[in-house]
Amino acid sequence: MIPSSPRRTWIFLGASCLLYFAPDLLLPVTWQQASLYPILSAAYQGGLLLLGFALAPAICRAMVEREIAAGPLRTAVDQALAPLHGLPLPQVVVAEHDLPFILTAGLLPRHCQVYVSSALVGRLSLNGLRFLLARAAVHASLRQRLAALLPVLGFTVLLPNDYGSPATWYATAGFLGLWLLLHWFFELDADRRAARMMGPGASEGLHEVVAATATPLDRLSPRPPLHWRLRAVADGMPTQAR
C-alpha cells in the first residue's frame, strides 16, 4: 500500500480487515468447529492474498490522489528510463506526495506498475533516479514477484494460528529468520541486476537513493547492510565499467 489521504487509507484498511476476517464474522460457530474449517480458511486467505497481489496496481492507482502526467518530474522519469535495457520496463506512475516512496505493484510481470512519489523524484539527480527505476524494473521480474509473494503466502497458509502454543512461536521465529535471508538474497540480486542494466554510475546512484530515502528507523529496516549492497552493485557492473 502506498501513502495516501487519511480517508482512502482508512477505507482500504477497513475493507481489507473485513475481507480477511469475513469467514470468522459471518459463518456460524458450529461450522468453524468443523475439522475441515482450518483448511478452507487457509485456502480462502491464500486466495485473497493472490487476488490482492493481482489487483495491487488498481488498488495503488485508487490510492493516488493526484498523478503527475506532465512537467519537469515526469520528464526526469522518462529521461531516466530511456537508456535502461535488459528487462521490460513497467509503467511508472509519478504520484504527488510529500513522502519519499517507490513501490512495484502487481503479480504477473506484464501487469506490474511502479509508483514513485514526487518527493522522491525531486530529491534525486538523473543518475540516482536511473538506479532507482532500474531496481523497480528488476522487482517487476517473475523471480522477484515470486520472492515477494511466496513467503507471505506460506506464512498465511502454512503456519498454525494457535499462538497459545510455544511451538507456534518457534515456527514463526524460524520462518521469519528464513524469510529475512531470502529477502536479503533477492534485494542484493536486485542491486546487482540494476547495476547491470544501468552501467557506469550505479554505485553513486545507490548512495544517492539510500540518502534520499533515509529515515530515523533505518536500523529496523530489513534491508541488507549498505556495504553488502555496494559489493553486489560492483559485482553486477560490466567488467569494462568497473
N, C-alpha and C positions, 0 to 999 in steps of 0.2 A: 504494500500500500504506500502511496506517496503522500506527503503532507498536503493538506487541503484546508478548506474552510471548516470551522467547528461543526456547522450544520451537516455538511456532507460526510465528515468524519464520523459523527455520531450515528448517522443513518447507516453508514457502511458497517460500523461495529455492531449496531443493534441487529441488522439483518443477518450478519454473519453468525452471531450468537444464537439467534432464533433458529436459523437453519441447522446449526451444529447440534443444538440440544432438542430439536423438534421431536425425535422419537421418544426421548425421556419425558417430554412435556405432554405429548398427545396420546401415546399408547397407554392402554390400561396396565396397571401394576402386574396383573396376572400374566400378561404377555411378556413383560420384562423379566419375569422369573423363569421363563421357559429356557431350556438348555440351548436352544438354537439362537436365542436373542443376542448373546455377545458376538457371534459370528456375523449375524445380519447387521448388527450395529457397526461393527468394524468395516464391513463391506460398504455400508452407507457413508460412513465418514471418509473412507478411501475414495469413493466415487465423488463425494462432494469436494475433496481436495483436488482431484483430477479436473473437475469442472471449474474450480477456482483458477487453476493454472491456465486452462484453456481460455477462459474468459478474462484473464488478467488485463490484456490490452484494452478491452472495452471498459473494464472497471476503472483502470487508471485514467482513461480519457474522460470518464464521467467525473472523476475526482478533480480534474484540471479545471480551474476557474477561468483562466484565460491563456490560450495558446498564442505564442508569438510566431506568426507566419511570415513576417517580413521585417526588415530593418537590420541594423548592424549585428545583433546577436545571431539572428537566423543566417545572415551572410557568413559570419565567422564559422558557424557549424558546417555549412555547406563547403566552405573552403577547407576545413579540417578533414572532411570526409573524402574530398576529391582524390587525393593521392593514395588513399588506402587501398590495398589489394591483397588477395589471398583468401578472403572469405566473402560470402554475400553480405552486404551491408543492410541491416534492418532499417525501417523507417525511424527517423529521430524526431521526436516532438519536443519543442522548447516550451516549457511551461513557466509562466510568470510567477515567481515565488522568491521570498527573501531568504529562504534557507538553501544551502548548497546540497543538492541530492542528484543522483542518477540511478535509474532502475531499468533493467532489461526485463520486460514482462512478456509472458507467453509460454506455451507448451511446445509447439512444433516450430522449428527454426523459421520456416517460411511465413509464419504468422506473428513472429515476435516484433515488438516495437520497443524503442528506447525512449525513456522520458528523462529529460535533464532540465534542471531549473535555470532560470535566467541568472540567478545569483552565482551559480557555479560557472556558467559560461562567461560571465563578466569578470570572474576572478582569474581566468586562465589566459595565457598567451595562445597563439595558434599552435605552438608546439605542445603545450600541455593539453590543450583541447583535443589534439590529434591522438595523443596517447590514451586519453580518457575514452574517446569514441572507439578506438581500436579495441580496447578491453571490452567495451559494451558489445561490439560485434562478435568477439570471441564468446562472450557469455550467451549469445544467441545461437551458438552451435549446438548440435544434438547432444554431444557428450556433456557439455556444461548444463544443458537443460535437464538431462537425466540426473546429473550430480546434484542439482538443486531440488529435484522432485523426489527421487527415490529415498533419501534418508528421512525426509518428512513423512513420506508415505509409510515407510517401515515403522517409524515412531508412532504414527497414528493407528496403524492396523495391527502390528505385531506385539507391541508392549502391552502387558496387562494393565487394567485400570484399578487394581487393588493396591492403593497406596498405603494401606494399613499394614502391608506385609514388607518386612525388610528385604526380601528377595526382589521385590519390585523396585525398590530404591537402588539396590546394587545393579540390577539390569539396566535401569535408567542411566546411572552414572557410567557404566561401561559403554552403553550405546552412545552417550554424548561424547565420551572420550574418542571413540572410533569416528564419530561424525566430525570432530574437530580435526583429526588427522586427515580425513578425506577432504574436508573443506580447505585446509591449507594446501594440499596437493593440487587441487583444481584452481585455487587462487594463484598459486605460483605458475601453474600451467597457463593461466590467462595472461599473466605478466609476460611470460616467455613468448607466447604466440602473438601478443600485441606488439612486442618489440620486433618480431619477425615481420609483421605487417607494416610497421612504421619505418624501421630502419634507423638511420642516424638521429640522435636527439631523444631516444627513448628513455635513457636514464634521467636526463634533465626533465623530461615530461613526467616521469614517475614522481620525482622530487616535488615538482610543481603541484601535481594532483594531491599528494599527501599533505602539503602545506595548505592548499585551498580547502580541504575537507577536514582539517584538524579540529578536534573538539576536546574539552576537558575530560571526556570519558574514553579517550582513545586507549587507555590502558586496559579497559574492559572489553575492547573490541576483539572479535575472534579472528582478525586478520593476522597473517604471518608477520614476523618481525621484518622491519624495513631492510635490514642487510640481507636477509634471505631473498626478498623481492628484487633487490638490486642485482644479486647474483643470478636470479632467474632471467632478468632482463638482459644481462650480459651474455648469458648462455643462448638467448634467443636471437641475438644480433647476428647478421651475416658476418662471416669471417673478415671480409674486406672492410667492414664498417666499424670493427672493434678498435 
